């Protein structure tokens, strides 16, 4: 399986496992199953109403929108994942490790017509094979790729952690950080711990202290965990 090295906005290099072509194809096929389930539901409703509700072209067009906009809507609201991607545990990310934005999702969706609709998806397949970063044409234009998610998403993987009611704020300066900063800090810390990459942890802690304008003698992991907890405390107020 290919890996991709990404430099985050915290100037820390981490490696992600690129989603394989097989993973992406299976995710797409699973998405098609959701399409079929939706169409089957509409047919049931049409049969019950004796097609009365479906005599309007405007209504039929409206009902077709969820299928037409499926990929765009899912990736926007589920942070780079469609239902098929969720099942296959893969997601869309920016090449700098940050969460892709609306513009990136829109560009991927617009170019999907070229990537996957023309020539049976051959263009996307060729692009991914020769690119080396798991990118189809839409990904190249949007600056994104698709990576494997190795662990199930739990509450501890979201931006905010659970904080006890009697928690005491340690670093008020966390207010200088953004949701995106905290998301990166959490993900990079987890990756570094799993890979025993203490050099990257040191760089991440140093960059975080610089951004916050603090000096702390805590061990790197403890400091970064405290920063996340402080941010969660402020975010939960």
mmCIF file of the C-alpha atoms, coordinates in Angstrom:
data_MODEL
# 
_entry.id   MODEL 
# 
loop_
_atom_site.group_PDB 
_atom_site.id 
_atom_site.type_symbol 
_atom_site.label_atom_id 
_atom_site.label_alt_id 
_atom_site.label_comp_id 
_atom_site.label_asym_id 
_atom_site.label_entity_id 
_atom_site.label_seq_id 
_atom_site.pdbx_PDB_ins_code 
_atom_site.Cartn_x 
_atom_site.Cartn_y 
_atom_site.Cartn_z 
_atom_site.occupancy 
_atom_site.B_iso_or_equiv 
_atom_site.pdbx_formal_charge 
_atom_site.auth_seq_id 
_atom_site.auth_comp_id 
_atom_site.auth_asym_id 
_atom_site.auth_atom_id 
_atom_site.pdbx_PDB_model_num 
ATOM 1   C CA . UNK A 1 1   ? 0.000   0.000  0.000   1.00 0.00 ? 1   UNK A CA 1 
ATOM 2   C CA . UNK A 1 2   ? 1.383   3.447  -0.930  1.00 0.00 ? 2   UNK A CA 1 
ATOM 3   C CA . UNK A 1 3   ? 1.939   6.100  1.707   1.00 0.00 ? 3   UNK A CA 1 
ATOM 4   C CA . UNK A 1 4   ? 1.926   9.847  1.262   1.00 0.00 ? 4   UNK A CA 1 
ATOM 5   C CA . UNK A 1 5   ? 3.995   12.258 3.355   1.00 0.00 ? 5   UNK A CA 1 
ATOM 6   C CA . UNK A 1 6   ? 2.053   15.375 4.249   1.00 0.00 ? 6   UNK A CA 1 
ATOM 7   C CA . UNK A 1 7   ? 3.428   18.513 5.850   1.00 0.00 ? 7   UNK A CA 1 
ATOM 8   C CA . UNK A 1 8   ? 0.744   19.920 8.126   1.00 0.00 ? 8   UNK A CA 1 
ATOM 9   C CA . UNK A 1 9   ? 0.215   23.595 8.845   1.00 0.00 ? 9   UNK A CA 1 
ATOM 10  C CA . UNK A 1 10  ? 2.083   22.944 12.096  1.00 0.00 ? 10  UNK A CA 1 
ATOM 11  C CA . UNK A 1 11  ? 5.186   22.180 9.948   1.00 0.00 ? 11  UNK A CA 1 
ATOM 12  C CA . UNK A 1 12  ? 5.189   18.525 11.004  1.00 0.00 ? 12  UNK A CA 1 
ATOM 13  C CA . UNK A 1 13  ? 5.596   15.760 8.423   1.00 0.00 ? 13  UNK A CA 1 
ATOM 14  C CA . UNK A 1 14  ? 3.371   12.724 8.922   1.00 0.00 ? 14  UNK A CA 1 
ATOM 15  C CA . UNK A 1 15  ? 2.603   9.760  6.711   1.00 0.00 ? 15  UNK A CA 1 
ATOM 16  C CA . UNK A 1 16  ? -0.860  8.612  5.719   1.00 0.00 ? 16  UNK A CA 1 
ATOM 17  C CA . UNK A 1 17  ? -1.821  5.395  3.989   1.00 0.00 ? 17  UNK A CA 1 
ATOM 18  C CA . UNK A 1 18  ? -3.287  6.258  0.616   1.00 0.00 ? 18  UNK A CA 1 
ATOM 19  C CA . UNK A 1 19  ? -6.618  4.595  -0.108  1.00 0.00 ? 19  UNK A CA 1 
ATOM 20  C CA . UNK A 1 20  ? -6.157  1.881  -2.694  1.00 0.00 ? 20  UNK A CA 1 
ATOM 21  C CA . UNK A 1 21  ? -7.958  1.864  -6.018  1.00 0.00 ? 21  UNK A CA 1 
ATOM 22  C CA . UNK A 1 22  ? -9.859  -1.177 -4.781  1.00 0.00 ? 22  UNK A CA 1 
ATOM 23  C CA . UNK A 1 23  ? -11.028 0.700  -1.682  1.00 0.00 ? 23  UNK A CA 1 
ATOM 24  C CA . UNK A 1 24  ? -12.240 3.597  -3.786  1.00 0.00 ? 24  UNK A CA 1 
ATOM 25  C CA . UNK A 1 25  ? -14.039 1.377  -6.291  1.00 0.00 ? 25  UNK A CA 1 
ATOM 26  C CA . UNK A 1 26  ? -15.761 -0.578 -3.519  1.00 0.00 ? 26  UNK A CA 1 
ATOM 27  C CA . UNK A 1 27  ? -16.774 2.688  -1.827  1.00 0.00 ? 27  UNK A CA 1 
ATOM 28  C CA . UNK A 1 28  ? -18.301 3.858  -5.106  1.00 0.00 ? 28  UNK A CA 1 
ATOM 29  C CA . UNK A 1 29  ? -20.179 0.575  -5.576  1.00 0.00 ? 29  UNK A CA 1 
ATOM 30  C CA . UNK A 1 30  ? -21.518 0.842  -2.028  1.00 0.00 ? 30  UNK A CA 1 
ATOM 31  C CA . UNK A 1 31  ? -22.681 4.369  -2.806  1.00 0.00 ? 31  UNK A CA 1 
ATOM 32  C CA . UNK A 1 32  ? -24.500 2.977  -5.843  1.00 0.00 ? 32  UNK A CA 1 
ATOM 33  C CA . UNK A 1 33  ? -26.325 0.588  -3.506  1.00 0.00 ? 33  UNK A CA 1 
ATOM 34  C CA . UNK A 1 34  ? -27.582 3.592  -1.553  1.00 0.00 ? 34  UNK A CA 1 
ATOM 35  C CA . UNK A 1 35  ? -28.739 5.099  -4.850  1.00 0.00 ? 35  UNK A CA 1 
ATOM 36  C CA . UNK A 1 36  ? -30.648 1.923  -5.664  1.00 0.00 ? 36  UNK A CA 1 
ATOM 37  C CA . UNK A 1 37  ? -32.215 1.843  -2.196  1.00 0.00 ? 37  UNK A CA 1 
ATOM 38  C CA . UNK A 1 38  ? -33.351 5.451  -2.632  1.00 0.00 ? 38  UNK A CA 1 
ATOM 39  C CA . UNK A 1 39  ? -34.791 4.763  -6.097  1.00 0.00 ? 39  UNK A CA 1 
ATOM 40  C CA . UNK A 1 40  ? -36.507 1.619  -4.812  1.00 0.00 ? 40  UNK A CA 1 
ATOM 41  C CA . UNK A 1 41  ? -38.103 3.669  -2.029  1.00 0.00 ? 41  UNK A CA 1 
ATOM 42  C CA . UNK A 1 42  ? -39.363 6.202  -4.566  1.00 0.00 ? 42  UNK A CA 1 
ATOM 43  C CA . UNK A 1 43  ? -40.841 3.400  -6.667  1.00 0.00 ? 43  UNK A CA 1 
ATOM 44  C CA . UNK A 1 44  ? -42.673 2.056  -3.622  1.00 0.00 ? 44  UNK A CA 1 
ATOM 45  C CA . UNK A 1 45  ? -44.073 5.509  -2.886  1.00 0.00 ? 45  UNK A CA 1 
ATOM 46  C CA . UNK A 1 46  ? -45.021 5.887  -6.551  1.00 0.00 ? 46  UNK A CA 1 
ATOM 47  C CA . UNK A 1 47  ? -46.855 2.563  -6.481  1.00 0.00 ? 47  UNK A CA 1 
ATOM 48  C CA . UNK A 1 48  ? -48.745 3.497  -3.321  1.00 0.00 ? 48  UNK A CA 1 
ATOM 49  C CA . UNK A 1 49  ? -49.803 6.855  -4.741  1.00 0.00 ? 49  UNK A CA 1 
ATOM 50  C CA . UNK A 1 50  ? -50.473 5.323  -8.174  1.00 0.00 ? 50  UNK A CA 1 
ATOM 51  C CA . UNK A 1 51  ? -47.837 7.681  -9.660  1.00 0.00 ? 51  UNK A CA 1 
ATOM 52  C CA . UNK A 1 52  ? -49.984 10.732 -8.849  1.00 0.00 ? 52  UNK A CA 1 
ATOM 53  C CA . UNK A 1 53  ? -47.121 12.435 -7.017  1.00 0.00 ? 53  UNK A CA 1 
ATOM 54  C CA . UNK A 1 54  ? -44.753 11.817 -9.924  1.00 0.00 ? 54  UNK A CA 1 
ATOM 55  C CA . UNK A 1 55  ? -46.746 13.525 -12.660 1.00 0.00 ? 55  UNK A CA 1 
ATOM 56  C CA . UNK A 1 56  ? -44.931 16.785 -11.982 1.00 0.00 ? 56  UNK A CA 1 
ATOM 57  C CA . UNK A 1 57  ? -41.625 17.269 -13.810 1.00 0.00 ? 57  UNK A CA 1 
ATOM 58  C CA . UNK A 1 58  ? -40.553 19.766 -11.150 1.00 0.00 ? 58  UNK A CA 1 
ATOM 59  C CA . UNK A 1 59  ? -41.133 17.242 -8.380  1.00 0.00 ? 59  UNK A CA 1 
ATOM 60  C CA . UNK A 1 60  ? -39.304 14.477 -10.226 1.00 0.00 ? 60  UNK A CA 1 
ATOM 61  C CA . UNK A 1 61  ? -36.361 16.839 -10.782 1.00 0.00 ? 61  UNK A CA 1 
ATOM 62  C CA . UNK A 1 62  ? -36.356 17.728 -7.095  1.00 0.00 ? 62  UNK A CA 1 
ATOM 63  C CA . UNK A 1 63  ? -36.376 14.071 -6.071  1.00 0.00 ? 63  UNK A CA 1 
ATOM 64  C CA . UNK A 1 64  ? -33.455 13.410 -8.424  1.00 0.00 ? 64  UNK A CA 1 
ATOM 65  C CA . UNK A 1 65  ? -31.282 16.054 -6.749  1.00 0.00 ? 65  UNK A CA 1 
ATOM 66  C CA . UNK A 1 66  ? -30.118 13.834 -3.838  1.00 0.00 ? 66  UNK A CA 1 
ATOM 67  C CA . UNK A 1 67  ? -28.586 11.394 -6.335  1.00 0.00 ? 67  UNK A CA 1 
ATOM 68  C CA . UNK A 1 68  ? -27.153 14.145 -8.534  1.00 0.00 ? 68  UNK A CA 1 
ATOM 69  C CA . UNK A 1 69  ? -25.611 16.026 -5.586  1.00 0.00 ? 69  UNK A CA 1 
ATOM 70  C CA . UNK A 1 70  ? -24.889 12.974 -3.443  1.00 0.00 ? 70  UNK A CA 1 
ATOM 71  C CA . UNK A 1 71  ? -21.077 13.095 -3.473  1.00 0.00 ? 71  UNK A CA 1 
ATOM 72  C CA . UNK A 1 72  ? -20.898 16.846 -2.920  1.00 0.00 ? 72  UNK A CA 1 
ATOM 73  C CA . UNK A 1 73  ? -23.442 16.889 -0.091  1.00 0.00 ? 73  UNK A CA 1 
ATOM 74  C CA . UNK A 1 74  ? -21.931 13.888 1.708   1.00 0.00 ? 74  UNK A CA 1 
ATOM 75  C CA . UNK A 1 75  ? -18.356 15.164 1.554   1.00 0.00 ? 75  UNK A CA 1 
ATOM 76  C CA . UNK A 1 76  ? -19.399 18.593 2.838   1.00 0.00 ? 76  UNK A CA 1 
ATOM 77  C CA . UNK A 1 77  ? -21.497 17.361 5.758   1.00 0.00 ? 77  UNK A CA 1 
ATOM 78  C CA . UNK A 1 78  ? -19.495 14.234 6.641   1.00 0.00 ? 78  UNK A CA 1 
ATOM 79  C CA . UNK A 1 79  ? -16.005 15.771 6.429   1.00 0.00 ? 79  UNK A CA 1 
ATOM 80  C CA . UNK A 1 80  ? -14.800 14.183 3.225   1.00 0.00 ? 80  UNK A CA 1 
ATOM 81  C CA . UNK A 1 81  ? -16.737 10.937 3.432   1.00 0.00 ? 81  UNK A CA 1 
ATOM 82  C CA . UNK A 1 82  ? -19.686 9.496  1.569   1.00 0.00 ? 82  UNK A CA 1 
ATOM 83  C CA . UNK A 1 83  ? -21.563 6.553  3.075   1.00 0.00 ? 83  UNK A CA 1 
ATOM 84  C CA . UNK A 1 84  ? -19.475 4.204  0.944   1.00 0.00 ? 84  UNK A CA 1 
ATOM 85  C CA . UNK A 1 85  ? -16.264 5.868  2.134   1.00 0.00 ? 85  UNK A CA 1 
ATOM 86  C CA . UNK A 1 86  ? -17.424 5.555  5.746   1.00 0.00 ? 86  UNK A CA 1 
ATOM 87  C CA . UNK A 1 87  ? -17.887 1.817  5.331   1.00 0.00 ? 87  UNK A CA 1 
ATOM 88  C CA . UNK A 1 88  ? -14.511 1.452  3.624   1.00 0.00 ? 88  UNK A CA 1 
ATOM 89  C CA . UNK A 1 89  ? -12.905 3.757  6.217   1.00 0.00 ? 89  UNK A CA 1 
ATOM 90  C CA . UNK A 1 90  ? -11.450 6.225  3.731   1.00 0.00 ? 90  UNK A CA 1 
ATOM 91  C CA . UNK A 1 91  ? -11.832 9.996  3.459   1.00 0.00 ? 91  UNK A CA 1 
ATOM 92  C CA . UNK A 1 92  ? -10.866 13.046 1.412   1.00 0.00 ? 92  UNK A CA 1 
ATOM 93  C CA . UNK A 1 93  ? -8.213  15.372 2.882   1.00 0.00 ? 93  UNK A CA 1 
ATOM 94  C CA . UNK A 1 94  ? -6.139  18.290 1.663   1.00 0.00 ? 94  UNK A CA 1 
ATOM 95  C CA . UNK A 1 95  ? -2.502  17.598 0.839   1.00 0.00 ? 95  UNK A CA 1 
ATOM 96  C CA . UNK A 1 96  ? -1.451  19.707 3.841   1.00 0.00 ? 96  UNK A CA 1 
ATOM 97  C CA . UNK A 1 97  ? -3.367  17.381 6.151   1.00 0.00 ? 97  UNK A CA 1 
ATOM 98  C CA . UNK A 1 98  ? -6.195  19.833 6.841   1.00 0.00 ? 98  UNK A CA 1 
ATOM 99  C CA . UNK A 1 99  ? -9.877  19.281 6.318   1.00 0.00 ? 99  UNK A CA 1 
ATOM 100 C CA . UNK A 1 100 ? -10.891 20.047 2.748   1.00 0.00 ? 100 UNK A CA 1 
ATOM 101 C CA . UNK A 1 101 ? -13.143 23.075 2.303   1.00 0.00 ? 101 UNK A CA 1 
ATOM 102 C CA . UNK A 1 102 ? -16.266 23.663 0.225   1.00 0.00 ? 102 UNK A CA 1 
ATOM 103 C CA . UNK A 1 103 ? -14.272 24.863 -2.784  1.00 0.00 ? 103 UNK A CA 1 
ATOM 104 C CA . UNK A 1 104 ? -12.211 21.676 -2.850  1.00 0.00 ? 104 UNK A CA 1 
ATOM 105 C CA . UNK A 1 105 ? -15.273 19.443 -2.553  1.00 0.00 ? 105 UNK A CA 1 
ATOM 106 C CA . UNK A 1 106 ? -17.041 21.398 -5.280  1.00 0.00 ? 106 UNK A CA 1 
ATOM 107 C CA . UNK A 1 107 ? -14.084 21.127 -7.653  1.00 0.00 ? 107 UNK A CA 1 
ATOM 108 C CA . UNK A 1 108 ? -13.796 17.369 -7.046  1.00 0.00 ? 108 UNK A CA 1 
ATOM 109 C CA . UNK A 1 109 ? -17.529 16.998 -7.723  1.00 0.00 ? 109 UNK A CA 1 
ATOM 110 C CA . UNK A 1 110 ? -17.481 19.044 -10.923 1.00 0.00 ? 110 UNK A CA 1 
ATOM 111 C CA . UNK A 1 111 ? -14.528 17.112 -12.336 1.00 0.00 ? 111 UNK A CA 1 
ATOM 112 C CA . UNK A 1 112 ? -16.057 13.763 -11.360 1.00 0.00 ? 112 UNK A CA 1 
ATOM 113 C CA . UNK A 1 113 ? -17.848 13.918 -14.724 1.00 0.00 ? 113 UNK A CA 1 
ATOM 114 C CA . UNK A 1 114 ? -14.468 13.710 -16.472 1.00 0.00 ? 114 UNK A CA 1 
ATOM 115 C CA . UNK A 1 115 ? -12.932 11.304 -13.961 1.00 0.00 ? 115 UNK A CA 1 
ATOM 116 C CA . UNK A 1 116 ? -15.585 8.668  -13.510 1.00 0.00 ? 116 UNK A CA 1 
ATOM 117 C CA . UNK A 1 117 ? -18.382 9.265  -16.004 1.00 0.00 ? 117 UNK A CA 1 
ATOM 118 C CA . UNK A 1 118 ? -16.345 9.356  -19.217 1.00 0.00 ? 118 UNK A CA 1 
ATOM 119 C CA . UNK A 1 119 ? -14.776 6.138  -20.498 1.00 0.00 ? 119 UNK A CA 1 
ATOM 120 C CA . UNK A 1 120 ? -16.090 4.145  -17.545 1.00 0.00 ? 120 UNK A CA 1 
ATOM 121 C CA . UNK A 1 121 ? -13.752 5.729  -15.013 1.00 0.00 ? 121 UNK A CA 1 
ATOM 122 C CA . UNK A 1 122 ? -10.613 4.967  -17.032 1.00 0.00 ? 122 UNK A CA 1 
ATOM 123 C CA . UNK A 1 123 ? -9.376  8.554  -16.721 1.00 0.00 ? 123 UNK A CA 1 
ATOM 124 C CA . UNK A 1 124 ? -9.542  8.449  -12.910 1.00 0.00 ? 124 UNK A CA 1 
ATOM 125 C CA . UNK A 1 125 ? -7.839  5.051  -12.861 1.00 0.00 ? 125 UNK A CA 1 
ATOM 126 C CA . UNK A 1 126 ? -4.957  6.183  -15.079 1.00 0.00 ? 126 UNK A CA 1 
ATOM 127 C CA . UNK A 1 127 ? -4.530  9.429  -13.122 1.00 0.00 ? 127 UNK A CA 1 
ATOM 128 C CA . UNK A 1 128 ? -4.331  7.597  -9.785  1.00 0.00 ? 128 UNK A CA 1 
ATOM 129 C CA . UNK A 1 129 ? -1.862  5.037  -11.127 1.00 0.00 ? 129 UNK A CA 1 
ATOM 130 C CA . UNK A 1 130 ? 0.584   7.577  -12.564 1.00 0.00 ? 130 UNK A CA 1 
ATOM 131 C CA . UNK A 1 131 ? 0.164   10.348 -9.979  1.00 0.00 ? 131 UNK A CA 1 
ATOM 132 C CA . UNK A 1 132 ? 1.657   8.562  -6.967  1.00 0.00 ? 132 UNK A CA 1 
ATOM 133 C CA . UNK A 1 133 ? -0.450  10.479 -4.448  1.00 0.00 ? 133 UNK A CA 1 
ATOM 134 C CA . UNK A 1 134 ? -3.765  8.706  -4.880  1.00 0.00 ? 134 UNK A CA 1 
ATOM 135 C CA . UNK A 1 135 ? -5.192  11.604 -6.868  1.00 0.00 ? 135 UNK A CA 1 
ATOM 136 C CA . UNK A 1 136 ? -7.645  11.538 -9.728  1.00 0.00 ? 136 UNK A CA 1 
ATOM 137 C CA . UNK A 1 137 ? -7.976  14.639 -11.924 1.00 0.00 ? 137 UNK A CA 1 
ATOM 138 C CA . UNK A 1 138 ? -10.453 16.223 -9.509  1.00 0.00 ? 138 UNK A CA 1 
ATOM 139 C CA . UNK A 1 139 ? -8.061  15.673 -6.610  1.00 0.00 ? 139 UNK A CA 1 
ATOM 140 C CA . UNK A 1 140 ? -5.170  17.226 -8.516  1.00 0.00 ? 140 UNK A CA 1 
ATOM 141 C CA . UNK A 1 141 ? -7.234  20.327 -9.241  1.00 0.00 ? 141 UNK A CA 1 
ATOM 142 C CA . UNK A 1 142 ? -8.545  20.579 -5.663  1.00 0.00 ? 142 UNK A CA 1 
ATOM 143 C CA . UNK A 1 143 ? -5.251  19.753 -3.939  1.00 0.00 ? 143 UNK A CA 1 
ATOM 144 C CA . UNK A 1 144 ? -6.775  16.740 -2.209  1.00 0.00 ? 144 UNK A CA 1 
ATOM 145 C CA . UNK A 1 145 ? -6.244  13.006 -1.928  1.00 0.00 ? 145 UNK A CA 1 
ATOM 146 C CA . UNK A 1 146 ? -8.062  10.058 -0.351  1.00 0.00 ? 146 UNK A CA 1 
ATOM 147 C CA . UNK A 1 147 ? -6.512  8.311  2.657   1.00 0.00 ? 147 UNK A CA 1 
ATOM 148 C CA . UNK A 1 148 ? -7.279  5.323  4.843   1.00 0.00 ? 148 UNK A CA 1 
ATOM 149 C CA . UNK A 1 149 ? -8.779  5.882  8.273   1.00 0.00 ? 149 UNK A CA 1 
ATOM 150 C CA . UNK A 1 150 ? -7.153  3.268  10.470  1.00 0.00 ? 150 UNK A CA 1 
ATOM 151 C CA . UNK A 1 151 ? -9.353  3.689  13.516  1.00 0.00 ? 151 UNK A CA 1 
ATOM 152 C CA . UNK A 1 152 ? -13.063 4.125  14.024  1.00 0.00 ? 152 UNK A CA 1 
ATOM 153 C CA . UNK A 1 153 ? -14.094 7.697  14.688  1.00 0.00 ? 153 UNK A CA 1 
ATOM 154 C CA . UNK A 1 154 ? -14.896 8.108  18.367  1.00 0.00 ? 154 UNK A CA 1 
ATOM 155 C CA . UNK A 1 155 ? -15.635 11.112 20.563  1.00 0.00 ? 155 UNK A CA 1 
ATOM 156 C CA . UNK A 1 156 ? -11.921 11.363 21.385  1.00 0.00 ? 156 UNK A CA 1 
ATOM 157 C CA . UNK A 1 157 ? -11.200 11.767 17.644  1.00 0.00 ? 157 UNK A CA 1 
ATOM 158 C CA . UNK A 1 158 ? -13.425 14.802 17.273  1.00 0.00 ? 158 UNK A CA 1 
ATOM 159 C CA . UNK A 1 159 ? -12.256 18.345 17.949  1.00 0.00 ? 159 UNK A CA 1 
ATOM 160 C CA . UNK A 1 160 ? -13.741 18.618 21.446  1.00 0.00 ? 160 UNK A CA 1 
ATOM 161 C CA . UNK A 1 161 ? -13.115 16.121 24.247  1.00 0.00 ? 161 UNK A CA 1 
ATOM 162 C CA . UNK A 1 162 ? -15.281 15.497 27.261  1.00 0.00 ? 162 UNK A CA 1 
ATOM 163 C CA . UNK A 1 163 ? -14.198 17.778 30.100  1.00 0.00 ? 163 UNK A CA 1 
ATOM 164 C CA . UNK A 1 164 ? -15.128 17.351 33.766  1.00 0.00 ? 164 UNK A CA 1 
ATOM 165 C CA . UNK A 1 165 ? -17.302 20.032 35.303  1.00 0.00 ? 165 UNK A CA 1 
ATOM 166 C CA . UNK A 1 166 ? -14.595 20.934 37.832  1.00 0.00 ? 166 UNK A CA 1 
ATOM 167 C CA . UNK A 1 167 ? -11.854 21.172 35.191  1.00 0.00 ? 167 UNK A CA 1 
ATOM 168 C CA . UNK A 1 168 ? -9.352  24.012 35.719  1.00 0.00 ? 168 UNK A CA 1 
ATOM 169 C CA . UNK A 1 169 ? -8.108  25.902 32.683  1.00 0.00 ? 169 UNK A CA 1 
ATOM 170 C CA . UNK A 1 170 ? -4.309  25.686 32.372  1.00 0.00 ? 170 UNK A CA 1 
ATOM 171 C CA . UNK A 1 171 ? -3.517  27.713 29.240  1.00 0.00 ? 171 UNK A CA 1 
ATOM 172 C CA . UNK A 1 172 ? -6.019  30.504 28.501  1.00 0.00 ? 172 UNK A CA 1 
ATOM 173 C CA . UNK A 1 173 ? -3.876  31.249 25.423  1.00 0.00 ? 173 UNK A CA 1 
ATOM 174 C CA . UNK A 1 174 ? -5.533  28.325 23.617  1.00 0.00 ? 174 UNK A CA 1 
ATOM 175 C CA . UNK A 1 175 ? -8.059  30.930 22.506  1.00 0.00 ? 175 UNK A CA 1 
ATOM 176 C CA . UNK A 1 176 ? -5.447  31.897 19.902  1.00 0.00 ? 176 UNK A CA 1 
ATOM 177 C CA . UNK A 1 177 ? -5.870  28.493 18.253  1.00 0.00 ? 177 UNK A CA 1 
ATOM 178 C CA . UNK A 1 178 ? -8.559  27.509 15.774  1.00 0.00 ? 178 UNK A CA 1 
ATOM 179 C CA . UNK A 1 179 ? -10.673 24.385 15.379  1.00 0.00 ? 179 UNK A CA 1 
ATOM 180 C CA . UNK A 1 180 ? -8.398  23.392 12.517  1.00 0.00 ? 180 UNK A CA 1 
ATOM 181 C CA . UNK A 1 181 ? -5.284  23.796 14.711  1.00 0.00 ? 181 UNK A CA 1 
ATOM 182 C CA . UNK A 1 182 ? -6.755  21.548 17.402  1.00 0.00 ? 182 UNK A CA 1 
ATOM 183 C CA . UNK A 1 183 ? -7.871  18.937 14.879  1.00 0.00 ? 183 UNK A CA 1 
ATOM 184 C CA . UNK A 1 184 ? -4.328  18.805 13.472  1.00 0.00 ? 184 UNK A CA 1 
ATOM 185 C CA . UNK A 1 185 ? -2.737  18.703 16.941  1.00 0.00 ? 185 UNK A CA 1 
ATOM 186 C CA . UNK A 1 186 ? -4.938  15.765 17.942  1.00 0.00 ? 186 UNK A CA 1 
ATOM 187 C CA . UNK A 1 187 ? -4.388  13.786 14.757  1.00 0.00 ? 187 UNK A CA 1 
ATOM 188 C CA . UNK A 1 188 ? -0.640  14.404 14.543  1.00 0.00 ? 188 UNK A CA 1 
ATOM 189 C CA . UNK A 1 189 ? -0.171  13.544 18.225  1.00 0.00 ? 189 UNK A CA 1 
ATOM 190 C CA . UNK A 1 190 ? -2.001  10.234 17.766  1.00 0.00 ? 190 UNK A CA 1 
ATOM 191 C CA . UNK A 1 191 ? 0.001   9.371  14.642  1.00 0.00 ? 191 UNK A CA 1 
ATOM 192 C CA . UNK A 1 192 ? 3.309   10.277 16.313  1.00 0.00 ? 192 UNK A CA 1 
ATOM 193 C CA . UNK A 1 193 ? 2.528   8.194  19.405  1.00 0.00 ? 193 UNK A CA 1 
ATOM 194 C CA . UNK A 1 194 ? 1.611   5.168  17.283  1.00 0.00 ? 194 UNK A CA 1 
ATOM 195 C CA . UNK A 1 195 ? 4.801   5.505  15.227  1.00 0.00 ? 195 UNK A CA 1 
ATOM 196 C CA . UNK A 1 196 ? 7.075   6.543  18.146  1.00 0.00 ? 196 UNK A CA 1 
ATOM 197 C CA . UNK A 1 197 ? 7.969   9.699  16.227  1.00 0.00 ? 197 UNK A CA 1 
ATOM 198 C CA . UNK A 1 198 ? 9.197   11.787 19.174  1.00 0.00 ? 198 UNK A CA 1 
ATOM 199 C CA . UNK A 1 199 ? 11.032  14.270 16.958  1.00 0.00 ? 199 UNK A CA 1 
ATOM 200 C CA . UNK A 1 200 ? 7.768   15.213 15.267  1.00 0.00 ? 200 UNK A CA 1 
ATOM 201 C CA . UNK A 1 201 ? 6.079   15.491 18.674  1.00 0.00 ? 201 UNK A CA 1 
ATOM 202 C CA . UNK A 1 202 ? 8.781   17.910 19.805  1.00 0.00 ? 202 UNK A CA 1 
ATOM 203 C CA . UNK A 1 203 ? 8.331   20.044 16.680  1.00 0.00 ? 203 UNK A CA 1 
ATOM 204 C CA . UNK A 1 204 ? 4.550   20.030 17.103  1.00 0.00 ? 204 UNK A CA 1 
ATOM 205 C CA . UNK A 1 205 ? 4.792   21.079 20.751  1.00 0.00 ? 205 UNK A CA 1 
ATOM 206 C CA . UNK A 1 206 ? 7.295   23.831 19.920  1.00 0.00 ? 206 UNK A CA 1 
ATOM 207 C CA . UNK A 1 207 ? 5.129   25.189 17.105  1.00 0.00 ? 207 UNK A CA 1 
ATOM 208 C CA . UNK A 1 208 ? 2.030   25.116 19.333  1.00 0.00 ? 208 UNK A CA 1 
ATOM 209 C CA . UNK A 1 209 ? 3.831   27.001 22.121  1.00 0.00 ? 209 UNK A CA 1 
ATOM 210 C CA . UNK A 1 210 ? 5.031   29.576 19.620  1.00 0.00 ? 210 UNK A CA 1 
ATOM 211 C CA . UNK A 1 211 ? 1.520   30.089 18.249  1.00 0.00 ? 211 UNK A CA 1 
ATOM 212 C CA . UNK A 1 212 ? 0.030   30.389 21.729  1.00 0.00 ? 212 UNK A CA 1 
ATOM 213 C CA . UNK A 1 213 ? 2.898   32.502 23.084  1.00 0.00 ? 213 UNK A CA 1 
ATOM 214 C CA . UNK A 1 214 ? 3.524   30.318 26.133  1.00 0.00 ? 214 UNK A CA 1 
ATOM 215 C CA . UNK A 1 215 ? 6.483   28.620 27.791  1.00 0.00 ? 215 UNK A CA 1 
ATOM 216 C CA . UNK A 1 216 ? 5.761   25.278 29.430  1.00 0.00 ? 216 UNK A CA 1 
ATOM 217 C CA . UNK A 1 217 ? 8.081   22.583 30.803  1.00 0.00 ? 217 UNK A CA 1 
ATOM 218 C CA . UNK A 1 218 ? 5.539   19.805 30.531  1.00 0.00 ? 218 UNK A CA 1 
ATOM 219 C CA . UNK A 1 219 ? 6.407   16.665 28.544  1.00 0.00 ? 219 UNK A CA 1 
ATOM 220 C CA . UNK A 1 220 ? 5.343   17.087 24.926  1.00 0.00 ? 220 UNK A CA 1 
ATOM 221 C CA . UNK A 1 221 ? 2.426   14.637 24.993  1.00 0.00 ? 221 UNK A CA 1 
ATOM 222 C CA . UNK A 1 222 ? 1.141   16.020 28.303  1.00 0.00 ? 222 UNK A CA 1 
ATOM 223 C CA . UNK A 1 223 ? 1.401   19.589 27.025  1.00 0.00 ? 223 UNK A CA 1 
ATOM 224 C CA . UNK A 1 224 ? -0.435  18.817 23.786  1.00 0.00 ? 224 UNK A CA 1 
ATOM 225 C CA . UNK A 1 225 ? -3.126  16.853 25.628  1.00 0.00 ? 225 UNK A CA 1 
ATOM 226 C CA . UNK A 1 226 ? -3.590  19.755 28.039  1.00 0.00 ? 226 UNK A CA 1 
ATOM 227 C CA . UNK A 1 227 ? -3.944  22.168 25.118  1.00 0.00 ? 227 UNK A CA 1 
ATOM 228 C CA . UNK A 1 228 ? -6.700  20.019 23.621  1.00 0.00 ? 228 UNK A CA 1 
ATOM 229 C CA . UNK A 1 229 ? -8.454  19.733 26.984  1.00 0.00 ? 229 UNK A CA 1 
ATOM 230 C CA . UNK A 1 230 ? -8.245  23.497 27.546  1.00 0.00 ? 230 UNK A CA 1 
ATOM 231 C CA . UNK A 1 231 ? -9.661  24.166 24.100  1.00 0.00 ? 231 UNK A CA 1 
ATOM 232 C CA . UNK A 1 232 ? -12.437 21.668 24.739  1.00 0.00 ? 232 UNK A CA 1 
ATOM 233 C CA . UNK A 1 233 ? -13.197 23.397 28.061  1.00 0.00 ? 233 UNK A CA 1 
ATOM 234 C CA . UNK A 1 234 ? -13.455 26.814 26.399  1.00 0.00 ? 234 UNK A CA 1 
ATOM 235 C CA . UNK A 1 235 ? -15.457 25.398 23.513  1.00 0.00 ? 235 UNK A CA 1 
ATOM 236 C CA . UNK A 1 236 ? -17.915 23.768 25.875  1.00 0.00 ? 236 UNK A CA 1 
ATOM 237 C CA . UNK A 1 237 ? -18.648 26.895 27.904  1.00 0.00 ? 237 UNK A CA 1 
# 
